């Protein structure tokens, strides 16, 4: 399930507990240092760094590079949004992301399977 830290604030810990009780993995989405700290304090084990600012819709691929050092290695990090190809995927891997979440790139691709193979080769 997706839990957006900016929207949940004080309910985040409670909803993470409910997810665990029901055997669900919860991806806690963050966009800045404060939200990352909140996610970690709440016990998130899977953090998604959303490069898209949900207020302005601007993309900042430096977020994973900036936030990853503050996230313990045992916490899985997913780089989300704004990944436009192999070079961006490689950049996220080099920044320490464990996975990427890609949507728009695949939706716009005439050959999504080839696109996935290209990303996987990064």
OpenMM code with the backbone's topology and positions (N, CA, C; nanometers):
from openmm import Vec3, app, unit

residues = "UNK UNK UNK UNK UNK UNK UNK UNK UNK UNK UNK UNK UNK UNK UNK UNK UNK UNK UNK UNK UNK UNK UNK UNK UNK UNK UNK UNK UNK UNK UNK UNK UNK UNK UNK UNK UNK UNK UNK UNK UNK UNK UNK UNK UNK UNK UNK UNK UNK UNK UNK UNK UNK UNK UNK UNK UNK UNK UNK UNK UNK UNK UNK UNK UNK UNK UNK UNK UNK UNK UNK UNK UNK UNK UNK UNK UNK UNK UNK UNK UNK UNK UNK UNK UNK UNK UNK UNK UNK UNK UNK UNK UNK UNK UNK UNK UNK UNK UNK UNK UNK UNK UNK UNK UNK UNK UNK UNK UNK UNK UNK UNK UNK UNK UNK UNK UNK UNK UNK UNK UNK UNK".split()
positions = [
    Vec3(0.0835, -0.1157, 0.0000),
    Vec3(0.0000, 0.0000, 0.0000),
    Vec3(0.0888, 0.1231, 0.0000),
    Vec3(0.0358, 0.2331, -0.0480),
    Vec3(0.1098, 0.3583, -0.0527),
    Vec3(0.0617, 0.4498, 0.0582),
    Vec3(0.1549, 0.4958, 0.1407),
    Vec3(0.1258, 0.5922, 0.2467),
    Vec3(0.2070, 0.7180, 0.2171),
    Vec3(0.1405, 0.8290, 0.1949),
    Vec3(0.2086, 0.9540, 0.1608),
    Vec3(0.2321, 1.0322, 0.2899),
    Vec3(0.3584, 1.0448, 0.3286),
    Vec3(0.3945, 1.1073, 0.4564),
    Vec3(0.3368, 1.2479, 0.4689),
    Vec3(0.3397, 1.3252, 0.3637),
    Vec3(0.2907, 1.4637, 0.3701),
    Vec3(0.1421, 1.4697, 0.4028),
    Vec3(0.0676, 1.3697, 0.3611),
    Vec3(-0.0769, 1.3712, 0.3835),
    Vec3(-0.1162, 1.3094, 0.5177),
    Vec3(-0.0322, 1.2216, 0.5700),
    Vec3(-0.0715, 1.1440, 0.6879),
    Vec3(-0.0169, 1.1958, 0.8195),
    Vec3(0.0964, 1.2572, 0.8149),
    Vec3(0.1611, 1.3153, 0.9328),
    Vec3(0.1502, 1.2263, 1.0561),
    Vec3(0.0681, 1.2629, 1.1544),
    Vec3(0.0620, 1.1920, 1.2827),
    Vec3(-0.0039, 1.0539, 1.2727),
    Vec3(-0.0716, 1.0229, 1.1647),
    Vec3(-0.1375, 0.8921, 1.1485),
    Vec3(-0.0455, 0.7884, 1.0857),
    Vec3(0.0720, 0.8301, 1.0432),
    Vec3(0.1608, 0.7406, 0.9704),
    Vec3(0.1962, 0.6164, 1.0517),
    Vec3(0.2370, 0.6322, 1.1760),
    Vec3(0.2749, 0.5184, 1.2602),
    Vec3(0.1576, 0.4204, 1.2742),
    Vec3(0.0402, 0.4754, 1.2973),
    Vec3(-0.0803, 0.3926, 1.3142),
    Vec3(-0.1094, 0.3124, 1.1868),
    Vec3(-0.1023, 0.3769, 1.0720),
    Vec3(-0.1337, 0.3085, 0.9468),
    Vec3(-0.0270, 0.2065, 0.9083),
    Vec3(0.0976, 0.2334, 0.9433),
    Vec3(0.2027, 0.1327, 0.9221),
    Vec3(0.1739, 0.0090, 1.0067),
    Vec3(0.1294, 0.0275, 1.1289),
    Vec3(0.0962, -0.0848, 1.2165),
    Vec3(-0.0210, -0.1651, 1.1599),
    Vec3(-0.1218, -0.0968, 1.1095),
    Vec3(-0.2372, -0.1648, 1.0504),
    Vec3(-0.1926, -0.2460, 0.9288),
    Vec3(-0.1076, -0.1886, 0.8457),
    Vec3(-0.0567, -0.2607, 0.7283),
    Vec3(0.0155, -0.3882, 0.7715),
    Vec3(0.1010, -0.3772, 0.8704),
    Vec3(0.1755, -0.4945, 0.9185),
    Vec3(0.0802, -0.6012, 0.9744),
    Vec3(-0.0188, -0.5574, 1.0491),
    Vec3(-0.1172, -0.6519, 1.1054),
    Vec3(-0.1859, -0.7333, 0.9975),
    Vec3(-0.2015, -0.6748, 0.8805),
    Vec3(-0.2709, -0.7417, 0.7707),
    Vec3(-0.1747, -0.8005, 0.6672),
    Vec3(-0.0473, -0.8026, 0.6994),
    Vec3(0.0506, -0.8636, 0.6108),
    Vec3(0.0789, -0.7862, 0.4840),
    Vec3(0.0552, -0.6552, 0.4875),
    Vec3(0.0784, -0.5716, 0.3703),
    Vec3(0.2116, -0.4985, 0.3803),
    Vec3(0.2784, -0.4862, 0.2695),
    Vec3(0.3970, -0.4011, 0.2623),
    Vec3(0.3479, -0.2585, 0.2392),
    Vec3(0.4096, -0.1636, 0.3069),
    Vec3(0.3699, -0.0238, 0.2919),
    Vec3(0.4875, 0.0574, 0.2397),
    Vec3(0.4680, 0.1196, 0.1251),
    Vec3(0.5650, 0.2125, 0.0689),
    Vec3(0.5301, 0.3502, 0.1226),
    Vec3(0.6213, 0.4074, 0.2018),
    Vec3(0.5983, 0.5394, 0.2594),
    Vec3(0.6676, 0.6411, 0.1687),
    Vec3(0.5871, 0.7270, 0.1084),
    Vec3(0.6391, 0.8239, 0.0131),
    Vec3(0.6790, 0.9528, 0.0831),
    Vec3(0.8017, 0.9997, 0.0525),
    Vec3(0.8541, 1.1227, 0.1109),
    Vec3(0.9032, 1.2150, -0.0008),
    Vec3(0.9178, 1.3438, 0.0368),
    Vec3(0.9667, 1.4401, -0.0617),
    Vec3(1.0727, 1.5348, -0.0035),
    Vec3(1.0986, 1.5253, 0.1259),
    Vec3(1.2000, 1.6121, 0.1847),
    Vec3(1.2558, 1.5497, 0.3126),
    Vec3(1.3476, 1.6206, 0.3757),
    Vec3(1.4163, 1.5704, 0.4944),
    Vec3(1.3200, 1.5494, 0.6110),
    Vec3(1.2272, 1.6422, 0.6317),
    Vec3(1.1327, 1.6311, 0.7429),
    Vec3(1.0441, 1.5072, 0.7267),
    Vec3(0.9933, 1.4868, 0.6074),
    Vec3(0.9088, 1.3707, 0.5821),
    Vec3(0.9880, 1.2408, 0.5953),
    Vec3(1.1139, 1.2425, 0.5532),
    Vec3(1.1990, 1.1241, 0.5667),
    Vec3(1.2187, 1.0900, 0.7133),
    Vec3(1.2485, 1.1902, 0.7951),
    Vec3(1.2650, 1.1679, 0.9385),
    Vec3(1.1367, 1.1127, 0.9999),
    Vec3(1.0217, 1.1657, 0.9607),
    Vec3(0.8933, 1.1176, 1.0115),
    Vec3(0.8695, 0.9725, 0.9727),
    Vec3(0.9011, 0.9398, 0.8489),
    Vec3(0.8828, 0.8022, 0.8017),
    Vec3(0.9691, 0.7058, 0.8813),
    Vec3(1.0932, 0.7437, 0.9048),
    Vec3(1.1831, 0.6580, 0.9819),
    Vec3(1.1371, 0.6454, 1.1269),
    Vec3(1.0953, 0.7558, 1.1874),
    Vec3(1.0457, 0.7525, 1.3252),
    Vec3(0.9217, 0.6641, 1.3381),
    Vec3(0.8410, 0.6604, 1.2334),
    Vec3(0.7195, 0.5789, 1.2348),
    Vec3(0.7487, 0.4312, 1.2110),
    Vec3(0.8731, 0.4001, 1.1702),
    Vec3(0.9117, 0.2610, 1.1493),
    Vec3(0.9031, 0.2120, 1.0067),
    Vec3(0.9052, 0.3025, 0.9105),
    Vec3(0.8985, 0.2619, 0.7692),
    Vec3(1.0174, 0.1745, 0.7332),
    Vec3(0.9890, 0.0675, 0.6607),
    Vec3(1.0937, -0.0225, 0.6124),
    Vec3(1.1129, -0.0104, 0.4620),
    Vec3(1.0211, 0.0621, 0.3983),
    Vec3(1.0225, 0.0816, 0.2538),
    Vec3(0.9853, 0.2275, 0.2286),
    Vec3(1.0823, 0.3048, 0.1792),
    Vec3(1.0615, 0.4486, 0.1582),
    Vec3(1.0735, 0.4805, 0.0101),
    Vec3(0.9723, 0.5503, -0.0410),
    Vec3(0.9734, 0.5982, -0.1785),
    Vec3(1.0068, 0.7458, -0.1802),
    Vec3(1.1118, 0.7813, -0.2506),
    Vec3(1.1498, 0.9218, -0.2645),
    Vec3(1.0843, 0.9725, -0.3924),
    Vec3(0.9811, 1.0554, -0.3758),
    Vec3(0.9081, 1.1075, -0.4909),
    Vec3(0.9779, 1.2339, -0.5407),
    Vec3(1.0331, 1.2261, -0.6600),
    Vec3(1.1032, 1.3398, -0.7186),
    Vec3(1.0077, 1.4488, -0.7643),
    Vec3(0.8784, 1.4168, -0.7728),
    Vec3(0.7787, 1.5146, -0.8177),
    Vec3(0.7183, 1.5838, -0.6960),
    Vec3(0.7323, 1.7144, -0.6915),
    Vec3(0.6696, 1.7936, -0.5862),
    Vec3(0.5192, 1.7917, -0.6131),
    Vec3(0.4414, 1.7400, -0.5193),
    Vec3(0.2979, 1.7253, -0.5409),
    Vec3(0.2235, 1.8585, -0.5410),
    Vec3(0.2890, 1.9663, -0.5005),
    Vec3(0.2270, 2.0991, -0.5056),
    Vec3(0.2522, 2.1697, -0.6383),
    Vec3(0.3747, 2.1578, -0.6894),
    Vec3(0.4113, 2.2296, -0.8120),
    Vec3(0.4264, 2.1372, -0.9331),
    Vec3(0.4378, 2.0061, -0.9088),
    Vec3(0.4604, 1.9037, -1.0103),
    Vec3(0.5975, 1.9145, -1.0754),
    Vec3(0.6870, 1.9942, -1.0180),
    Vec3(0.8246, 2.0026, -1.0674),
    Vec3(0.9015, 1.8783, -1.0236),
    Vec3(0.9968, 1.8373, -1.1075),
    Vec3(1.0788, 1.7186, -1.0828),
    Vec3(1.2172, 1.7620, -1.0362),
    Vec3(1.2674, 1.6948, -0.9321),
    Vec3(1.4027, 1.7197, -0.8812),
    Vec3(1.4694, 1.5856, -0.8543),
    Vec3(1.5483, 1.5382, -0.9515),
    Vec3(1.6139, 1.4086, -0.9384),
    Vec3(1.7253, 1.4078, -0.8339),
    Vec3(1.7600, 1.5232, -0.7809),
    Vec3(1.8641, 1.5250, -0.6771),
    Vec3(1.8110, 1.4760, -0.5419),
    Vec3(1.6806, 1.4612, -0.5280),
    Vec3(1.6242, 1.4227, -0.3981),
    Vec3(1.6764, 1.2884, -0.3480),
    Vec3(1.6815, 1.1875, -0.4337),
    Vec3(1.7338, 1.0581, -0.3890),
    Vec3(1.8787, 1.0729, -0.3461),
    Vec3(1.9557, 1.1469, -0.4232),
    Vec3(2.0963, 1.1687, -0.3870),
    Vec3(2.1075, 1.2399, -0.2526),
    Vec3(2.0187, 1.3317, -0.2267),
    Vec3(2.0235, 1.4098, -0.1034),
    Vec3(1.9695, 1.3324, 0.0172),
    Vec3(1.8620, 1.2566, -0.0016),
    Vec3(1.7963, 1.1914, 0.1114),
    Vec3(1.8542, 1.0545, 0.1460),
    Vec3(1.9085, 0.9828, 0.0497),
    Vec3(1.9554, 0.8454, 0.0758),
    Vec3(2.0550, 0.8364, 0.1912),
    Vec3(2.1512, 0.9282, 0.2043),
    Vec3(2.2467, 0.9154, 0.3149),
    Vec3(2.1824, 0.9195, 0.4545),
    Vec3(2.0642, 0.9769, 0.4676),
    Vec3(1.9986, 0.9846, 0.5983),
    Vec3(1.9098, 0.8635, 0.6267),
    Vec3(1.9018, 0.7710, 0.5321),
    Vec3(1.8165, 0.6535, 0.5466),
    Vec3(1.9053, 0.5323, 0.5717),
    Vec3(1.8811, 0.4576, 0.6804),
    Vec3(1.9641, 0.3406, 0.7097),
    Vec3(1.9644, 0.2403, 0.5935),
    Vec3(2.0756, 0.1719, 0.5754),
    Vec3(2.0916, 0.0779, 0.4636),
    Vec3(1.9872, -0.0327, 0.4658),
    Vec3(1.9395, -0.0714, 0.5855),
    Vec3(1.8420, -0.1806, 0.5924),
    Vec3(1.7015, -0.1377, 0.5481),
    Vec3(1.6818, -0.0085, 0.5281),
    Vec3(1.5543, 0.0426, 0.4768),
    Vec3(1.5647, 0.0482, 0.3242),
    Vec3(1.4686, -0.0133, 0.2578),
    Vec3(1.4673, -0.0151, 0.1115),
    Vec3(1.4203, 0.1206, 0.0588),
    Vec3(1.4942, 0.1721, -0.0395),
    Vec3(1.4612, 0.3021, -0.0991),
    Vec3(1.4211, 0.2829, -0.2449),
    Vec3(1.3053, 0.3397, -0.2788),
    Vec3(1.2539, 0.3373, -0.4151),
    Vec3(1.2566, 0.4805, -0.4683),
    Vec3(1.3261, 0.5018, -0.5789),
    Vec3(1.3287, 0.6335, -0.6445),
    Vec3(1.2070, 0.6414, -0.7360),
    Vec3(1.1235, 0.7438, -0.7141),
    Vec3(0.9963, 0.7547, -0.7844),
    Vec3(0.9880, 0.8823, -0.8679),
    Vec3(0.9261, 0.8724, -0.9819),
    Vec3(0.8871, 0.9851, -1.0676),
    Vec3(1.0051, 1.0548, -1.1342),
    Vec3(0.9831, 1.0921, -1.2576),
    Vec3(1.0807, 1.1709, -1.3312),
    Vec3(1.1936, 1.0925, -1.3935),
    Vec3(1.1896, 0.9619, -1.3854),
    Vec3(1.2956, 0.8801, -1.4445),
    Vec3(1.2623, 0.8630, -1.5918),
    Vec3(1.3488, 0.9176, -1.6760),
    Vec3(1.3186, 0.9279, -1.8189),
    Vec3(1.3983, 0.8325, -1.9068),
    Vec3(1.4808, 0.7492, -1.8463),
    Vec3(1.5576, 0.6557, -1.9273),
    Vec3(1.6703, 0.5919, -1.8488),
    Vec3(1.7535, 0.5193, -1.9242),
    Vec3(1.8627, 0.4422, -1.8653),
    Vec3(1.9579, 0.5277, -1.7814),
    Vec3(1.9927, 0.6460, -1.8291),
    Vec3(2.0868, 0.7301, -1.7542),
    Vec3(2.0290, 0.7721, -1.6199),
    Vec3(1.9005, 0.8061, -1.6161),
    Vec3(1.8378, 0.8409, -1.4886),
    Vec3(1.8315, 0.7190, -1.3966),
    Vec3(1.8016, 0.6027, -1.4534),
    Vec3(1.7975, 0.4793, -1.3730),
    Vec3(1.9355, 0.4510, -1.3134),
    Vec3(2.0392, 0.4674, -1.3936),
    Vec3(2.1765, 0.4463, -1.3448),
    Vec3(2.2091, 0.5480, -1.2354),
    Vec3(2.1690, 0.6706, -1.2556),
    Vec3(2.1935, 0.7756, -1.1555),
    Vec3(2.1274, 0.7385, -1.0223),
    Vec3(2.0064, 0.6845, -1.0267),
    Vec3(1.9369, 0.6458, -0.9039),
    Vec3(2.0076, 0.5285, -0.8358),
    Vec3(2.0537, 0.4327, -0.9155),
    Vec3(2.1293, 0.3201, -0.8585),
    Vec3(2.2557, 0.3704, -0.7916),
    Vec3(2.3270, 0.4604, -0.8579),
    Vec3(2.4501, 0.5150, -0.8016),
    Vec3(2.4234, 0.5997, -0.6772),
    Vec3(2.3034, 0.6573, -0.6676),
    Vec3(2.2658, 0.7359, -0.5499),
    Vec3(2.2270, 0.6466, -0.4328),
    Vec3(2.2133, 0.5165, -0.4581),
    Vec3(2.1807, 0.4236, -0.3508),
    Vec3(2.0376, 0.3740, -0.3493),
    Vec3(1.9603, 0.4055, -0.4520),
    Vec3(1.8237, 0.3534, -0.4593),
    Vec3(1.8291, 0.2026, -0.4814),
    Vec3(1.7400, 0.1324, -0.4144),
    Vec3(1.7311, -0.0129, -0.4298),
    Vec3(1.6399, -0.0512, -0.5462),
    Vec3(1.5514, 0.0407, -0.5844),
    Vec3(1.4558, 0.0157, -0.6920),
    Vec3(1.4103, 0.1497, -0.7486),
    Vec3(1.3476, 0.1431, -0.8648),
    Vec3(1.2873, 0.2622, -0.9235),
    Vec3(1.1410, 0.2320, -0.9519),
    Vec3(1.0601, 0.3371, -0.9504),
    Vec3(0.9193, 0.3277, -0.9871),
    Vec3(0.9023, 0.4147, -1.1105),
    Vec3(0.8607, 0.3520, -1.2190),
    Vec3(0.8488, 0.4215, -1.3470),
    Vec3(0.7069, 0.4024, -1.3987),
    Vec3(0.6425, 0.5100, -1.4353),
    Vec3(0.5079, 0.5007, -1.4894),
    Vec3(0.4945, 0.5720, -1.6218),
    Vec3(0.5148, 0.7032, -1.6184),
    Vec3(0.4941, 0.7853, -1.7379),
    Vec3(0.5803, 0.7390, -1.8546),
    Vec3(0.7060, 0.7054, -1.8280),
    Vec3(0.7962, 0.6607, -1.9333),
    Vec3(0.7390, 0.5385, -2.0049),
    Vec3(0.6855, 0.4444, -1.9289),
    Vec3(0.6281, 0.3236, -1.9887),
    Vec3(0.4980, 0.3535, -2.0625),
    Vec3(0.4173, 0.4428, -2.0060),
    Vec3(0.2899, 0.4770, -2.0692),
    Vec3(0.3105, 0.5462, -2.2042),
    Vec3(0.4180, 0.6215, -2.2165),
    Vec3(0.4442, 0.6951, -2.3407),
    Vec3(0.5234, 0.6121, -2.4428),
    Vec3(0.5795, 0.5006, -2.3977),
    Vec3(0.6638, 0.4188, -2.4844),
    Vec3(0.5803, 0.3391, -2.5845),
    Vec3(0.6283, 0.3312, -2.7083),
    Vec3(0.5610, 0.2471, -2.8083),
    Vec3(0.5971, 0.0999, -2.7870),
    Vec3(0.7038, 0.0743, -2.7089),
    Vec3(0.7466, -0.0627, -2.6802),
    Vec3(0.7869, -0.0713, -2.5329),
    Vec3(0.6886, -0.0838, -2.4430),
    Vec3(0.7189, -0.0869, -2.2991),
    Vec3(0.8152, -0.1983, -2.2593),
    Vec3(0.8062, -0.3137, -2.3236),
    Vec3(0.8959, -0.4243, -2.2893),
    Vec3(1.0408, -0.3862, -2.3171),
    Vec3(1.0660, -0.3243, -2.4326),
    Vec3(1.2016, -0.2801, -2.4661),
    Vec3(1.2469, -0.1731, -2.3686),
    Vec3(1.1572, -0.0870, -2.3294),
    Vec3(1.1877, 0.0189, -2.2340),
    Vec3(1.2315, -0.0413, -2.1005),
    Vec3(1.1593, -0.1430, -2.0551),
    Vec3(1.1949, -0.2093, -1.9289),
    Vec3(1.3308, -0.2759, -1.9408),
    Vec3(1.3568, -0.3439, -2.0525),
    Vec3(1.4895, -0.4056, -2.0716),
    Vec3(1.6000, -0.3008, -2.0679),
    Vec3(1.5753, -0.1865, -2.1298),
    Vec3(1.6739, -0.0787, -2.1316),
    Vec3(1.6992, -0.0277, -1.9903),
    Vec3(1.5937, -0.0057, -1.9130),
    Vec3(1.6093, 0.0418, -1.7748),
    Vec3(1.6848, -0.0603, -1.6901),
    Vec3(1.6529, -0.1865, -1.7094),
    Vec3(1.7152, -0.2938, -1.6305),
    Vec3(1.8641, -0.3063, -1.6602),
    Vec3(1.9068, -0.2588, -1.7759),
    Vec3(2.0490, -0.2691, -1.8121),
    Vec3(2.1326, -0.1555, -1.7539),
    Vec3(2.0678, -0.0628, -1.6842),
    Vec3(2.1375, 0.0553, -1.6321),
    Vec3(2.2333, 0.0200, -1.5207),
] * unit.nanometer
topology = app.Topology()
chain = topology.addChain("A")
for resn in residues:
    res = topology.addResidue(resn, chain)
    for name in ("N", "CA", "C"):
        topology.addAtom(name, app.Element.getBySymbol(name[0]), res)
